[in-house]
Amino acid sequence: MNSTALHSSIRTAGRIAAALALAFTSACGGGESADGHSTPAANVPGKGSPAHGAKGSKGAAVAKAPSRGPEHAVYSLYDNRLAAHEQRGGGLLVNGGTAGFAKYLRLRFKGPEWKLTQTIDGERGATLAGRTGRLSVPLTAAQAKGEVHVRLHVHNGAARRLGLRVNGAKKSEVTVQLQAGWATADATVPAGAFHAGDNEMLFFTSKGAPMSIGWMQVGGTPSDDPDPTFHDDGAKALVLPQGGGLSYYVMVPKKGLVSADLSDPACKVAVRAEADGGVKVEGQLVGAGSAVDLSALAGMPARLSLTGDGCPRATATNAALVVPGAAPTMTRKPDKPKYVILWIMDALRADRVHPFNPKARPETPVFEKLAKSSSMFMLNYVQGNESKASHASIWTSLYPINHHYYLNQKRVKVDSEEIDALMKKAGFYTSGISGNGFIIPRHGFGNSWDNFHNHIHEPGGLTAADIMNRALESVKGKTDPWFLYIGTIDTHVSWRAKEPWFSKYDPAPYSGRFKTVASGPDVGKIVGGRIKVDQRDIERIRALYDSNVSYQDDQLGKLLDQLKARGIADQTMIIVTGDHGDEQFEMGPRRVGHGISLRETLVHTPLVIHYPPLFPAGLVRTGSEAIDIVPTIADALGLPVDPAWQGQSLIPIANGIGTGYPDMAMSSQYEEAHTTRIGDWKYEYGRHGAELWDLAKEPAQKTDVAAKDPIAYQMMSDAFWLLRTWNADWKKSKWGTAANVTPAFAAAVDK
């Protein structure tokens, strides 16, 4: 099987069909060099799809590299073509005619400034929605050096002037005269206006019909190529012109290689990969199945450039990042869970639970024991930073942009099958017991419950023991399938001391305000500045929170004991997660609670799924999201996917299917700010612009490294803006994640 077909198998069969099928098929390919060592600045022999001795376009034999052994594609360069940056004549070519234009956008809060994939007088382009519009373009040091020539192929309804300002500097401003209709205009931007990395270009025009951009070249030698095409959809191939090509910002996998097949013996592809800090790899692709070893950049964000050489246009099929070994497979066991429990521990931070952070102070022995027989999703994001938005995303498998349940919204907007309706359709008795006041049916949280009790609105205690005991009582003696939702709030304010843990975590004498409780009103006053806290108060409040982490862990243990006592432990699928976390003064003496930022302390929550027949024990180190929970339950029960769901089943991912390249996770703050994470890199965009953090080096997330790590920044930015542009329509089961899309993505949006 060739690498493109294999990539499709991994991403589509592995993520869509595999989510419902009873078994996964395996496939074979090529692998690493015989000695297993990196070979920078050289091509690596390998296995390609054309037969040995096949003829090229000029009748000459096409060289075929020797086999490297089994390998499989983890990132198709063709499928991800909308993420690629086109390069021509040494400059950046911004193609307004494709949906890939989206990665240069910065959505303003009053709506998009550009309309994509428009057809104007027979040509494709991106059209300004008004009189001004911004683009954000990444340039290399060479492209930004000195005076920079900008060539624009634009359309205007009438002759007029176009202004361009770079990076907000008035001295950079230039003006060009535009003709009516399609025409090419040139501008020279003064030296120093552009810089290496991300650059804002602000366009402004006079009144009249909107301006459209067909293409724009920034830097390099100007070209008038009327057809800047870099892919052949019929052949599913990249098309790389002489001296030009494509640049991708990617995460290089462990033992990763870039591989492709070239059918013309005269054509070559120069490969250059570089990471922040100066690590570089160079090589060349020639013939069928050759590869360039990128393992020197393993685990790093890299700018991967493919440049055509030796012929006018090099056509590369099966272009992909590949890794050694056959693609992971899974034999689906027929065992379906008879009982399903979803326990949401309100405001539980991932970094307070030992399997997710070995340095965490709270004792969580049950979580640790559970980790030995469960799938632990280490990079799980909730889709909101407070209860309403995040619970609604769990219930509906929709991003907040679609369910609208946040701030002053009164009810979940339901366009998909909710979790209780799903379980009822499957023949389950449905029971829900919650201590969160927002999570009630009249707010949109289901109308298919056989039993629902909210301990805020109806009688009942608010400890985890009160809620869990009532939940278990509601299904006592029932032998038919049942679904149980448990919503505890001990780690949510108000924080009340739980022993014996509290005395362990803060044994020192304390005479302040927060002896055994930090109430919700008090926390609100701290945030508002009406109560001032010192370091001793902060230590006390943190101990209160941590004691509740350990208390909920203890109650989880009691639940597991009850399932064993009832003889149903092996038949029960258990999902444990949080709806959001809480800040605990990491950013200052008034920063406590939730809903106020998109920091890891708020959006990174534990996700544990226990059901060994489908979920092997292990740490899953790729992005997952709260919207994945409902599709996962449906998959476990063999139920069809609701076409409105935006999440995907985590069963294939837990079994290693399609995990060779990291998935992206996203969270939203009331749709006014968004954050994404790929591996240990985190990007955020809000009213104050964009920021980047390297969480591996600084988990505290205090130092913005966007300027220091421009390649990592661009990798995150490209994926983020593809997702933001199509956030309302994104279906992970069809399109993958924006960091690594399936073939269906470009087919759907690049019309």
N, C-alpha and C positions, 0 to 999 in steps of 0.2 A: 504494500500500500504506500502511495507517495505521501509526502509530508503534508500537503494541503488537505488531501482526503483524510489523513490521520488526524489533523488538527480539527477538522469538522467532526470527526468521531468523538474526539475528546470533549469539545465544547458543546456541540449540539446533542449528540447521542448521550454523552456523559452528563450533561446538565438537564436535558429535557426528556428525551426518551428514557434515559437511565433512571430518571426519577420515578418512572412507573413500571419499567420492564422488570422481569424476573431475573435477568442475567445480563452481564455486560460482555461484549465481545472483545477479543484482544486483537492487536495489530502489530506488525513488525516494521522496522525501518533500519536506520544505521546508527552508529554510536561514536565513542571517543576514539582517539588514536591508540595504536597498539600499546604504547608505553604509558598511556594515561597522563602524560604531562602536557602543560600548556605550551602552545607554540605561537606566541605573539609574533607579528610581522611575517607571518607565513600562512599559506593555505594548508588545510589538513585533508589528506585523502579521505574519501568517503563514498557512501552509497547513494546513487541517484536513481531516478525512475527510468530514464531512457535506456534501451538495450545497448550493450557494449558494441561500439563500432557504428552507431547510428549516424546518419548523414545530417549535416547541418544545412543551412539555407543556401550555401554555395556548393553543396555537394561534397564537401570535405568531411572526414570522419570527426565525430564529436568525442572528445576525450571523456572517459568515464573513470572517476576516482575509484580506487579499491574500497571494498567494504570496510566500514569502521565497526561493524557489529550492530546489534539492536540499538535503536534510538527512536525517540518520538518527539514530535513538535509540541511545544507548549505555548508558542506565540506566533501566529501566522502574520507575516508582514503584509500579505495581500488583504486578509480580512480586516486588519487594523490600518488600512491605507488612509482613512480619514484622520488618523492621528499623526500622519507623516507630514513633515515640512518639506515642501518642494524647493529644490535648489537649482538655479540656472545661472550660468556665466559667473559663478562665484558669489552671486547674491541670493537673497531669500525671495522666492516667488510666492506671493499670497494669492491663491486662486479663489476668486469670488464666485466662480461657477459651480463649486462643489459644496456639499454640506460640511466638509472639513474646515470651511471658513469659520465655523463656530468656535474653534479653539482660540481664535484671535479676538473674540468678543469679550466684553465685560458688561453683563446685563445690568442696566441701571434700574433703580428701584421704581421708576415710573413705567417700566416696560423696556423691551429690546429696542436698541437703536438701529438695528439692521434687520432686513427681511432676507432670508436665505433662499437659495436655489430658484431665483426668479428668471423668467425668460423675457428679455427686452429686445424688441426688433430682431428676433431670430437668434440672439446670443444669450448665454447664461451669465448671471451675475448676482451680486448681493446689493440690495437697494437700501439707501438710507431711509429710515422711517420719518425723519424730519430734516432739519437743516444742518444738524451737527451729528457726528458719530465718532466713536473711538475704536481703535484697534490696538491690540497689545502684541508686539512682534518680538520674537527672540532672535538676536543677532550674535554672530561670533565676533571676536575681537577684530578679525580682518574685515568683516563686513561693516563694522561700526567705525573703522579708522578713518580719520581725515574727513574731507567733504564727502558726503554720501549722495550718490545719484539715485533718485526715485523716479521710476517710470510707471505711469498709470495708464491702463486701458480702461476708459470710462465712457459712460453714456450720459448725455444730458438732453433734456427736451428742448433746450435753447442755449445759445452761447452765453456763457457767464464765467465768473471767476471762482476759483477754488482755493481756499486757504488751508495750510497745513502747519500745525504746531507740534513739536516733538518734546515729550517729557515735561510739558507744562511751561517750557522756557519761552518767554516772549521773543528773545533774540534768535530763537531757532525758526521763527515763523517765516514761511515762504508762500508766495501766491502764484498761481498759474492760470492762464486763460484757457477755458474749455470751449471747444466747438460744439455745435448741436449734433446729436446722434452719437454713434460710436467713434471714438478717436483716441489717439495716444498722446499723452501729455507728459512733459518732463519737468522735474524740479531738482535743484541742487540744495541740499540741506547743509548749513555751515558746519565746519569741523567742531567736534566736541558736543554736538547736540545728541547724537546717539552714543550708546555705550554697549559693551558686551553684556548680554543677558536680556532681560525683558525691557521693552521700550513702548511707551504710549504714543500713539499717533492720533492727534485730534484733527478731524476734517470739518470744515465749515464752509457753507455755500450761501449765496444770496437766495432771495425768494424765487420760486418757480418749481417746476417738476423735480422730483427727487433725483439725486445723482445715484448711479449704479457703478460698481466696480466689477469689471470682468476679470482682471488680474492686476497685480502690482508687484514690481520687482524693486527690492530695496538693496542697494549696494551691488557690487560686482560690475561686470561688463553688460551694458544694456542689450536687450534682444527684442526683436519684433516677431518672434515665433507666434503665428496666429493660433496655434493649437497646442497649448502647454499641457499635453496629456501624459500622465505618468503611470497609467495602468491600462490594461487590456482586459475588460470584464469578460469577454468571450473566452479568452484563454486563462482567465484567473491569474494574471501575471502582472508583475511590475515592469514598467517601461522606463528605462534609464537612459537619457540622452547623453551623447558624448560630452564629458566635462560637467554634466549635471546629474541630478538624482534626488534621493529622498533621505531625510534625516528623521530618525525616531528617537524619542526620549523614553528609555525602557529600563526596567530592573533586570540586570543580567542574572540569570539563574546559576546555581552551583553547577560547575562543569559544563556551562552553556557554550554552544557554538552557534554561529549563523551559517545557514546552508541554503543553497538554491541550485536550480538546474538552468543552464544556458545552452540552447540548442544550436546556436551559431558559433562555430569554432573561432571566428574572428573577434567575437565579443568577449569582453572581460568586465568584471565589476570590482572596483576598488572598494575595500572595506576599511573604515576607520571608526574606532570606538574610543571614546575618552570619558573619563569621570572627573568630577570635581576633585581637585588636589593634584591633577596632572598625570594620572595613570592613563596610558594609551596603549592601544593594540591596533596594528595595521596588517592587512593581508589582502588577498585577491581570490575571487571566485572565478573559476575557469571550467567550462564544460559541464558535465552532469555530476551532481552529487558532491562537489567539493565543498569545503567548509573552512571557516576561520575560527580558531579557538579563542573564546572570550573569557576563559576561566580566570585570567588575571584580574578581571573586573567583577568576579562573582560577588553577588550581594550588593552591588553598587548601582545607583542610577547612572546611566551612561547615555551619551549622545552617539547613536549608531548611524553612521552615514554610509550609503551605498551610492557609488558614482559610476556611471557608464564610461567605458574606455574601449578603444580599438574598433568601434563601428558607430554609425550614426545613432542607433538606438539599440541598446541591449535589452532583450526580453528575458526576464527571470521568472520561472515558474517554481512553485513549491518553496518559495522564500519564507524562511521561518527561523525562529530561535528554537534549537533542539537540544535535548539532553540525552545522555546515555540511558540505555535500558528500554525494555518494552513498556508501553503505556500501562498504568495500573488497571487492573480489572477487579470485578467483584462478582461473586456468585450469590445471587439473591436468595436468601432463605425464605421459605413460605410462611414462617411464623409471623403473624400479625399480633400486635398487642391487644389484649382484651380490655385493658383498663389504661387510661391516660390521665396523668396528673400534670397540670401546669401550675407551678408555684412561682409567683412574682414577689420577690422581696423588695419592697419599695425603698428606693434611695440607696441601694447596695452598690458600692464602688468595687470594681474589679481589683484594684490594688490593695484592698483590705482582706482579700481571700487568698490563703496560702498557695493553692495550685496556680493562681494567676500572678502572684507576687511572693516569692519565697521569703522576702524581707518583711512581709506584713506582720504587724504586731498581734492582731487578734488571733486567738487560738481557734482553728477551724478543723478539728480532727475528722469530722464527718465528710466535709468537702474533700479532704485529703484521701480518705478511704474511698469515697465515691470516684475519685479521679482514677483509681486503679481498675475500674470496670466501666468507665464512661468515656464519651467523647467530650473533651474540654475545648470549647471554641475560644481561643486566647485573644483574638482581636475583634471582639463583638461590639458593635455600635448600636445604640438605640437611636430612633429617628427623631426624637425630641429631647429637650433637656429638662422636661418636667412631666408630670404624670399624665396630663390630658393627651398631649401629642403622642407620647411614646406608647401608652396603652392603646390608643386608637390605631396606631401602626401595627401593633401586635394583633389586635382583633381582626383587622381588615386586610392585612398584607398590602397596605397602601402607604406611600410617602405622604407627609403632611400636606404637600401641595394639592393632594387629591381628597384627603378626608377632612381637612379644614378645622380639626378640633384642637384649637389652642387659643390663648388669650380670652377674648370675650365671646367666642363661639359657644353656643348653648348645647350643640349636639353634634355627634359624629355624622359626617356626610358619608352614607354607605352606598358605594357603587360595586361592592364585591361581597362574596359570601363570607359572613363573619364566623368566628370560631365555634360558637354555640350552634349555629345553623348547620355547619359542616358536620359536627358530631351527631346532631339529631338526625340528619339525613343518613348517617352511617349506622343508625340504630342504637345509639348510645343514650343512656340516661344522663342528663346534664345537670350538674350542680355547681354553683359558684358561691363562695363565701369570701367577702372582702372587707378590709378595713379602710379602704380608700374611698372617700366620699364622692369622688367624681365617677367612679366605676359602677354605674347602675344602668339598668335597661332603659330608663326614660331619657338618658343622655346618649342613647344610641348603642349601648353595649349589649346588644342581642335581645331578641324576643322569642328565643327558642329554648329558654331554660325551663327545666322541670322544677328546679328549686334554685332560688337566688336570695341571698341574705347579705345585707350590708350593715356592718356593725357600727357605722357612723349614723345611719338613718333609722336603724331598728335596734332593739335591745341586744346586748352582747358585749363581752369584754373586748379590749383592743390589743391584747398581747397575742403573740404568735400561738401560744398554747390555746387561748380562747378560740381563735379562728380555725386553727388546724383541727382541734377536737370536734368542733361543730361540723367541719367539712367531712371528717371521717364518719361522724355519726350519720350524716345525710346519705351515705352510701352503705351503711352497715347492713349486712345480711343480703345485699343485692348480688345475685350471681350473674345477671345479664350484664353486658358491657356498660361501663359508665365512664364519663369524663368529669374530672374534678378540677375546678379552678380555685386556687388558694391565693389570696392576696394579703400579705402581712405588711405591717407598717412600723415595726420596731426600729428600723434604721432610718425612718422618716421622722422629722421633728413632729412632736416633742420627743427629745431623747431622755429616757429615764434609766437610771442605773440598774444594771442587772448583775446580780451576784451569782457565783463567786468571782466573776471576771473583773468587775469594776475595781474592786480592791487591789487586784493584781496590777491593773494598768495604771492606777494612780494611788499608790499607797501613802504618798506624802501628805502632811497636814494641809488642810484647806479651809479657809474661813470666808470665802467669797460668796457670790450670789448663786452659784451653780453647784450646790452641794450634792444633790442627787438627781437634778433634772435641769435641762435647758429647754424651756417651753417654746412653743411656736411664736407666741407674742414677743418673748424676749429676743429670739433670733431675729424677728422682724425689726425690733428696735436697734439691735446691733447693726444690721444692714443700713438702717436709716440714720445711724449716728447718735441715737438718743441714749444708747447704753454703750459705754466705752469699756473695752476689755483689755487686760494686760496679758503678758505671756503666761502667767499662772492660770488665768481664766481659760485661755486657749487650750492649755494642756488638759484642763479638767473637762472641757467640752469634748475634746477629741477622745478622751477616755470613756465618756458617756456613750459616744457613738460606737466605739470599738467594742464595748461590753455588749451592745445589742447585735453586733455582727456575730459574736460568739454565741449569744443566746439563740439567735435564729438557726445557727449551725446545730446547736444542741437539739432544737425542736425538729430539725430535718432528720436527725438521727432517730428521734422518737417516731416519726412518720415511717421511716424504713423498718423499724422494729414492728410497727403495727401491720405493715404489709406482709412481713414474714409470718407474724402470728396468725394472720388470716389465710396464709397459704397462697397468696397471690403475687408475691414479689416478682417471680419470674415471668408473670404475665402482664406486668405493669411497665409502661413507658413513662419515665419521669423527666420533666423539663424544668430546670431551675434557672431563673434569670433575675435581673433587676430591671426596673423601668427607667432608671436614671441613677446618677450618683449624687454627691453633695460636695461642694467646696468646704474645706475645713481650714480656712484662713491662710492657705498657701500663697495667696496674692495680696494679703494685707489684713488688718484687724477688722475690716468691715465686710470681708468677702467670705460669707458662710451661707450654706443653703444651696438652692438650685434655681434654674430658670434665668440665671444671670450671665451665663457665658457658654462656650462650647469646649471648655477645657476637658482633658481626659478624665478628670475626677468626676465629671458630669455625664459624659456620653459613652465611656468605656465601661461596660458592665459584664459580669460573669454570664456565661451561657454554658450550662451543663446538660447533656442529654444522655440518659441512662436507659438503654435497652440493648443488651449485648447482641441479640440476633441481627440487628441492623447497624448498631453503633459500636465499633471496636474501641477498646480503651486506647487513649492517646491524646496528645496535645495537637490541636489543629491550628496551625499558624498561618492562616489566611483569613481575609476579611469575611465576616458574617454580619448579618443585620437582624434586627427584631422582626422585620417584615418577612424573614425566612421561616418563622416558627410555624405559621399556619400551613404553608405548602409542605413543610416537613412532616407535619402530622398527617396531612392528606396522603402523602406518598407512603408513609408507614402503614396506612390502612388500605392502600390500593385504590384510593379515590381519585377521580379526575381533577385536573387543575382548573380552577376558575380562571377564565381568560382575563379577568380584571386584576388578578393578583400581580403585584410587582416583585414579590420575592421569589425565591427558588428553594427547592428541597435541599437540605444539608446532608442527606443520606449519601449521595455520591461523593461529596466533598469529604465527609468523615471517613470514607473508604479510600481516599487518595485519588479519586477520579478528577482530573483537571486541576490538580493543585500544584503543578510544576511552575506556575507563574502566579504571583499573588493577586488575589481579588481585592477590590477597593470597597471600603465601607464609608457611609455618609450619614451625617446628622445635621439637623436643622434647628435654628433658634427662631421660631415664629416666622419662618420664611424670610427673615431679614438678614440672616447670616447663615452660612453653611460651612461645614468642615468635612474633610475627607481624610482617610488614612490608607496608605499602601505600605505594608510592612511596618517599619519603624518611622516612616516619614508622614508628617501631618501637615495639611494645608488648610488655611481658613480664609474665607473672603466675606467681608461685611462692609458696613458703612465706612470703616476706616481703611479699606483696601485689603491687600493680601498679605498673609504672613506664612512662614514656613518654620517647622521645628523638626529637629532630628532627635526623636525620642530615645534612640539607643544611647546617645551621648548625654542627653539631658532630659530625663523623664519629667522634671519639674516644669518644663515647657515655659521657660522665661526668656530665652534668647532667640529672637527671630534670625534665622540663618539664610533668608532668601538671597541677600546680596553675596554672601560667602559661598553658597552652593547653588549657583544658577542652573546647573544641569538638573539637580534634584528638584529645584523649584519648577522648572519647565515640565518635567515628567508629571508632577502632581497637578500643575495648572492645566495641561492639555487634557488629562482625564477628567478633571473637575468640570471644565467648561463644556465638554461633550455631555456629561451627565446633566448639568444645569440647564443646558439648552433643551434637552428632551426629557427632563425630569418627570413631567406629567405622563409621558407615554412609555417610559422605560419599563420593560418587563425582563427581569434578569433571567428567567427561564428561557427566553427567546434570544436575548441580546448579550447575555453574559454580564460582566460589569464593565464600566467605562475604561478600566485599566487594560482590558483584554476582551474584545468583543467577538461575537460569533459572526459567521457570514451574513446572518439575517439583518444585522444592524445597518450596514451600508446600503443593503438592498432596500431597506424600509425608508431611510431618511434621505438618501442621495438621489432623489428623483428628478 
